Amino acid sequence: MTTHAPVPHPTTASTAGTAIPSSMKAIVQDRYGSPESVLKLEDVAVPVPHDGEVLIRVHAASIHVGDLVAIEGEPLIARAAVGLRKPKNRVPGTDVAGTVVAVDGGSTGLQVGDEVFGWCAGAFAEYVCARADHLVPKPSNLTFEQAAAVGVSASAALQLLRGRVRPGQKVLVNGASGGLGSYAIQIAAAFGAEVTGVSSACNLDTVRSLGAAHVIDYTMEDFTLGKQRYDFILDNVANHSLSHTRRALTPDGVLQSNNGTSGGRWFGTMGTVMKAAIVSRFTRRQSAPTIKFPRREDLLAIAALIEAGKVTPLIGRTYRLQEAAQAVSHIAGGHARGTSVLTLDARAGSRAG
Ligand SMILES: NC(=O)c1ccc[n+]([C@@H]2O[C@H](COP(=O)([O-])OP(=O)(O)OC[C@H]3O[C@@H](n4cnc5c(N)ncnc54)[C@H](OP(=O)(O)O)[C@@H]3O)[C@@H](O)[C@H]2O)c1
């Protein structure tokens, strides 16, 4: 039997003298489908950073709705971005927190040993390469698990609220306890709004603890039929028609639609958002989301809110890497509390790497 000597990782840098291995554990997918049917744990080569990238030892990665779309390949329109016939990125996952273990070139602004969080392609793995400008320093008051939960969800919440919510306004967040909603409540409160959060009964205390002055249990009360009027509604659920939801607005109020189920297999949640984009051309009371990824300045703005104690990531469930399919399926259920996180090593729950 022929044996092969281990091939050293081409990057020589390492943290605290620990050599970078040539292979690692990663979740991979070769086709689209339900998480249980397509996600597998495999040994794959540790990636090598190129063109100003850095290599990160992943301590924690989180899961958001976009990861589910990239794994299922639905709505079908999303395949234009994630791969027409099969996933472009074999390793899923985008939100990451970890320690830089190698840098390509000296101009990245990052150094081996830096503790960072942000975006990448392939976070569900022990190591991942990321562009240095997609990463920011991890706030010292966050664990790696918490930092991994920030990326896409907090940035989207910030982009949906910034410039639209002003101090003293009455703001309602429908779908207040999920990955995006839990940030939206905190960011709107940090902007000085009087926030109402809508969730099921089991999450009302959590929503209050995030900074909501008022809460509504959607199983008991329909906010669109109540007497209260709002200056701004962020709708993460879209369980009412756009016109019905706008009835809960003040005369100058604005509805920001961010989800919906009317688009079928082709457009999915984007169906309502596309309708909102059309309606927004005819009334200033309807706004369409303009979420852009990735934006480093947004991550820095959120890190500042975190360091000021105004925003704290809400961790829902934690899973091990090999439980990724279970973790993604939990998101698919539509009732996740906060953000679900994969913990990759013992440092995930600590504030220092
Ligand atoms: N997360 C992101 O990064 C991101 C980015 C861009 C756009 N979006 C869009 O925003 C939507 C929300 O994202 P998310 O990450 O917050 O989703 P999520 O983590 O799956 O949370 C969904 C939330 O909706 C609540 N909910 C379910 N049915 C409801 C109802 N009838 N009325 C009120 N609340 C209800 C659930 O609360 P209960 O458990 O209490 O029912 C749960 O907290 C997504 O579907 C996606 O289309 C998300």
PDBQT file of the ligand as one rigid body, heavy atoms in Angstrom, charges set to zero:
ROOT
HETATM    1  N1  LIG A 401     -32.133  37.221   8.493  1.00  0.00    +0.000 N 
HETATM    2  C1  LIG A 401     -31.630  37.873   7.459  1.00  0.00    +0.000 C 
HETATM    3  O1  LIG A 401     -30.443  38.023   7.346  1.00  0.00    +0.000 OA
HETATM    4  C2  LIG A 401     -32.544  38.475   6.418  1.00  0.00    +0.000 A 
HETATM    5  C3  LIG A 401     -31.989  39.336   5.474  1.00  0.00    +0.000 A 
HETATM    6  C4  LIG A 401     -32.836  39.910   4.538  1.00  0.00    +0.000 A 
HETATM    7  C5  LIG A 401     -34.186  39.601   4.531  1.00  0.00    +0.000 A 
HETATM    8  N2  LIG A 401     -34.695  38.751   5.451  1.00  0.00    +0.000 N 
HETATM    9  C6  LIG A 401     -36.121  38.462   5.424  1.00  0.00    +0.000 C 
HETATM   10  O2  LIG A 401     -36.689  38.747   6.681  1.00  0.00    +0.000 OA
HETATM   11  C7  LIG A 401     -37.533  37.662   7.087  1.00  0.00    +0.000 C 
HETATM   12  C8  LIG A 401     -37.376  37.482   8.569  1.00  0.00    +0.000 C 
HETATM   13  O3  LIG A 401     -36.044  37.053   8.808  1.00  0.00    +0.000 OA
HETATM   14  P1  LIG A 401     -35.611  36.417  10.178  1.00  0.00    +0.000 P 
HETATM   15  O4  LIG A 401     -34.165  36.104  10.067  1.00  0.00    +0.000 OA
HETATM   16  O5  LIG A 401     -36.028  37.282  11.308  1.00  0.00    +0.000 OA
HETATM   17  O6  LIG A 401     -36.469  35.063  10.173  1.00  0.00    +0.000 OA
HETATM   18  P2  LIG A 401     -36.555  33.948  11.276  1.00  0.00    +0.000 P 
HETATM   19  O7  LIG A 401     -35.321  33.964  12.105  1.00  0.00    +0.000 OA
HETATM   20  O8  LIG A 401     -36.971  32.697  10.606  1.00  0.00    +0.000 OA
HETATM   21  O9  LIG A 401     -37.736  34.440  12.242  1.00  0.00    +0.000 OA
HETATM   22  C9  LIG A 401     -39.057  34.416  11.864  1.00  0.00    +0.000 C 
HETATM   23  C10 LIG A 401     -39.829  35.096  12.977  1.00  0.00    +0.000 C 
HETATM   24  O10 LIG A 401     -41.144  35.345  12.485  1.00  0.00    +0.000 OA
HETATM   25  C11 LIG A 401     -42.029  35.192  13.573  1.00  0.00    +0.000 C 
HETATM   26  N3  LIG A 401     -43.352  34.856  13.061  1.00  0.00    +0.000 N 
HETATM   27  C12 LIG A 401     -43.762  33.727  12.436  1.00  0.00    +0.000 A 
HETATM   28  N4  LIG A 401     -45.078  33.837  12.119  1.00  0.00    +0.000 NA
HETATM   29  C13 LIG A 401     -45.484  35.053  12.561  1.00  0.00    +0.000 A 
HETATM   30  C14 LIG A 401     -46.719  35.762  12.529  1.00  0.00    +0.000 A 
HETATM   31  N5  LIG A 401     -47.810  35.239  11.982  1.00  0.00    +0.000 N 
HETATM   32  N6  LIG A 401     -46.748  37.014  13.053  1.00  0.00    +0.000 NA
HETATM   33  C15 LIG A 401     -45.658  37.578  13.614  1.00  0.00    +0.000 A 
HETATM   34  N7  LIG A 401     -44.457  36.944  13.690  1.00  0.00    +0.000 NA
HETATM   35  C16 LIG A 401     -44.383  35.705  13.159  1.00  0.00    +0.000 A 
HETATM   36  C17 LIG A 401     -41.457  34.082  14.422  1.00  0.00    +0.000 C 
HETATM   37  O11 LIG A 401     -41.847  34.333  15.755  1.00  0.00    +0.000 OA
HETATM   38  P3  LIG A 401     -42.620  33.211  16.611  1.00  0.00    +0.000 P 
HETATM   39  O12 LIG A 401     -41.638  32.089  16.766  1.00  0.00    +0.000 OA
HETATM   40  O13 LIG A 401     -42.931  33.922  17.894  1.00  0.00    +0.000 OA
HETATM   41  O14 LIG A 401     -43.823  32.785  15.798  1.00  0.00    +0.000 OA
HETATM   42  C18 LIG A 401     -39.944  34.247  14.230  1.00  0.00    +0.000 C 
HETATM   43  O15 LIG A 401     -39.391  34.948  15.304  1.00  0.00    +0.000 OA
HETATM   44  C19 LIG A 401     -37.050  36.446   6.313  1.00  0.00    +0.000 C 
HETATM   45  O16 LIG A 401     -38.078  35.559   6.030  1.00  0.00    +0.000 OA
HETATM   46  C20 LIG A 401     -36.357  37.009   5.090  1.00  0.00    +0.000 C 
HETATM   47  O17 LIG A 401     -37.193  36.898   3.968  1.00  0.00    +0.000 OA
HETATM   48  C21 LIG A 401     -33.902  38.179   6.405  1.00  0.00    +0.000 A 
ENDROOT
TORSDOF 0
